[in-house]
Amino acid sequence: MFLVGLTGGIASGKSTVSSTLRDLGCPIIDADVVARQVVQPNSPAYRRIVLHFGPEILLPDGEIDRQKLAQIVFSSVEKRRILNSITHPEIHKAMLKRILFYFFRGYRYIVLDVPLLFETRRLARFLNHTVVVYCDPATQLSRLMHRDSLSQEEAQQRIAAQMPLNEKRGLANHVIENSGSREDTHRQVLKLHTKLEDSMEFLVVRGLVIAVAVGLGGLLLYTMKLLIS
């Protein structure tokens, strides 16, 4: 098993690519889904967020109002940094548990769907491949305005809060061009999936895990002999 990082920009079409890979049988660990789970009421991250941003970010049922919190953090670099410092460690711990689950089920590769993959850089060193879903700036802006019912100024503000897609494209091993038709995007994803499935990289990782396990087993036996003797 090896890890593939999937990223993009807001409204670039990353969710479409992720969904296609899931339909092809790939295990997907979605950082956005995990992020919602780790801030459920009364969780450690939830309590720290309420402490820093105040109870006014809560809905009547006690859940965090994600839209209101987004408005706050997208207008301030410092507030966004605080939120990330609270949520990212919890997200990474939860993702690691899922990685181990899929590893023991014998998958060849696992996709980590992470919007801020290159911004945080914490996961990059563990990845064998990185994939960026790209679309041209005009298409990205139009999609975001339509999807989230935002004004042009609001949409531009949210796009500006992320690393530019052109910069991400230069950092990735693979690029899915998503400015065109859904059919064209699907063909690109299928080609990438075939390439990753045919890769023998999973054997290297599996061999390393086995070697570590054997080494730990030998160490345990040696320690037991010392204790018995």
C-alpha positions in Angstrom: 0.0 0.0 0.0 1.1 3.5 -0.7 -0.4 7.0 -0.2 -1.6 9.4 -2.9 -2.4 13.0 -2.0 -5.3 14.6 -3.9 -5.7 18.4 -3.8 -6.9 21.3 -5.7 -8.4 24.7 -5.1 -11.9 25.7 -3.9 -14.4 24.9 -6.7 -11.6 23.4 -9.0 -13.5 20.1 -9.2 -11.6 18.0 -6.7 -14.8 16.5 -5.3 -15.7 15.2 -8.8 -12.3 13.6 -9.2 -12.5 12.1 -5.7 -15.9 10.7 -6.4 -14.7 9.1 -9.6 -11.8 7.4 -7.9 -14.2 6.1 -5.2 -16.4 4.7 -8.0 -13.3 2.9 -9.3 -12.9 1.2 -6.0 -10.3 3.4 -4.4 -10.4 4.0 -0.6 -10.8 7.8 -0.1 -10.0 9.5 3.1 -11.6 13.0 2.8 -10.0 15.6 5.1 -13.1 17.8 4.9 -15.3 14.9 6.2 -12.9 14.2 8.9 -12.7 17.9 9.8 -16.5 18.0 10.4 -16.3 14.9 12.5 -13.5 16.2 14.8 -15.4 19.4 15.7 -18.6 17.6 16.8 -20.1 19.2 20.0 -18.1 18.5 23.2 -15.0 17.2 21.3 -11.6 18.8 22.3 -11.4 20.7 19.1 -15.0 22.0 19.4 -14.4 23.3 22.9 -11.2 25.1 21.8 -12.9 26.7 18.8 -15.8 28.0 20.9 -13.3 29.3 23.4 -11.4 31.3 20.7 -14.2 32.4 18.5 -17.1 32.7 21.0 -20.5 31.2 21.3 -21.9 33.4 18.5 -20.5 30.9 15.9 -22.9 28.2 17.2 -26.2 27.2 15.7 -29.3 26.9 18.0 -28.6 23.1 18.3 -25.0 23.7 19.5 -23.4 22.7 16.2 -20.7 25.0 14.8 -22.1 27.3 12.1 -19.6 26.5 9.4 -20.7 29.3 7.2 -20.3 31.9 9.9 -16.9 30.5 11.0 -15.8 30.6 7.4 -16.7 34.2 7.1 -14.6 35.0 10.1 -11.5 33.0 9.2 -11.4 34.0 5.5 -11.3 37.6 6.5 -8.3 37.2 8.8 -5.0 35.4 8.3 -4.4 35.2 12.0 -7.8 33.8 12.8 -7.4 31.2 10.0 -4.0 30.2 11.6 -5.7 29.8 15.0 -8.4 27.6 13.5 -5.9 25.5 11.6 -3.7 25.0 14.7 -6.7 23.6 16.5 -8.2 21.4 13.9 -5.2 20.1 11.9 -3.6 17.9 14.6 -7.0 16.3 15.3 -7.6 15.7 11.6 -4.2 14.1 11.1 -4.8 11.7 14.0 -8.2 10.6 12.7 -6.8 10.2 9.2 -3.9 8.0 10.5 -6.5 5.6 12.1 -8.3 5.3 8.7 -5.0 4.7 6.9 -4.2 1.8 9.2 -7.7 0.4 8.6 -7.3 0.4 4.9 -3.7 -0.9 5.1 -4.7 -4.0 6.8 -7.4 -4.6 4.3 -4.7 -4.9 1.6 -5.4 -2.0 -0.8 -2.7 -1.1 -3.2 -3.0 2.6 -2.7 -5.1 5.0 -0.6 -6.2 8.5 -1.6 -5.9 11.3 0.9 -8.3 14.1 -0.2 -6.7 17.1 1.4 -7.6 20.7 0.2 -4.6 22.3 2.0 -2.1 19.6 1.1 0.7 21.9 -0.1 -0.2 24.8 2.3 0.4 22.8 5.5 3.0 20.4 4.0 2.7 18.1 7.1 1.5 15.2 5.0 3.6 15.7 1.9 6.6 13.7 3.0 4.5 10.6 3.5 3.0 10.6 0.0 4.3 8.6 -2.9 2.3 10.7 -5.4 0.5 14.0 -5.4 -2.4 14.9 -7.7 -3.7 18.4 -8.3 -7.1 19.1 -9.9 -6.7 22.2 -11.9 -9.0 24.6 -13.7 -8.4 28.0 -15.2 -9.0 31.0 -12.9 -12.1 32.3 -14.7 -13.8 28.9 -14.5 -12.9 28.6 -10.8 -14.4 32.0 -10.0 -17.5 31.3 -11.9 -18.0 27.9 -10.4 -17.5 29.2 -6.8 -19.9 32.1 -7.2 -22.6 29.8 -8.6 -22.0 26.9 -6.2 -22.0 29.0 -2.9 -24.2 31.9 -4.1 -21.3 34.4 -3.4 -20.6 37.8 -4.9 -17.6 38.2 -7.1 -15.7 39.9 -4.2 -16.6 37.2 -1.7 -15.5 34.5 -4.1 -12.2 36.2 -5.0 -11.5 36.6 -1.2 -11.9 32.9 -0.6 -9.8 31.9 -3.7 -7.1 34.4 -2.6 -6.9 32.7 0.9 -5.5 29.6 -0.8 -2.3 28.9 -2.6 -2.8 29.7 -6.4 -3.7 26.7 -8.5 -0.9 27.4 -10.9 1.6 27.1 -8.0 0.0 23.9 -6.8 0.2 22.5 -10.3 3.9 23.1 -10.3 4.4 21.1 -7.1 2.3 18.0 -8.1 3.4 14.7 -9.7 0.1 14.5 -11.6 -2.3 17.1 -12.9 -6.0 16.5 -13.7 -7.1 19.3 -16.1 -10.8 20.0 -15.1 -11.6 23.1 -17.2 -13.4 21.1 -19.8 -16.1 18.5 -20.0 -16.9 15.9 -17.3 -16.1 13.2 -19.8 -12.6 14.5 -20.5 -11.9 14.7 -16.7 -13.2 11.1 -16.3 -10.8 9.8 -19.0 -7.9 11.5 -17.2 -8.8 10.0 -13.8 -9.2 6.5 -15.3 -5.8 6.8 -16.9 -4.2 7.9 -13.6 -6.0 5.1 -11.7 -4.7 2.5 -14.1 -1.1 3.8 -13.7 -1.3 3.7 -9.9 -2.9 0.3 -9.8 -0.2 -1.1 -12.1 2.6 0.3 -10.0 4.6 -2.0 -7.8 5.3 0.6 -5.2 2.9 -1.1 -2.8 5.3 -4.0 -2.5 8.1 -1.8 -1.2 5.9 -0.4 1.5 4.6 -3.8 2.4 8.1 -5.2 2.6 9.2 -2.4 4.9 6.3 -3.1 7.2 7.0 -6.8 7.3 10.7 -6.1 8.0 9.8 -3.8 10.9 7.4 -6.4 12.3 10.0 -9.1 12.1 12.6 -6.9 13.7 10.2 -6.0 16.5 9.3 -9.7 17.0 13.0 -10.6 17.2 13.6 -7.9 19.7 10.7 -9.1 21.8 12.0 -12.7 21.8 15.5 -11.5 22.8 14.0 -9.4 25.7 12.0 -12.4 26.9 15.1 -14.6 26.9 16.9 -12.0 29.0 14.1 -11.9 31.5 13.8 -15.7 31.8 17.6 -16.3 32.1 
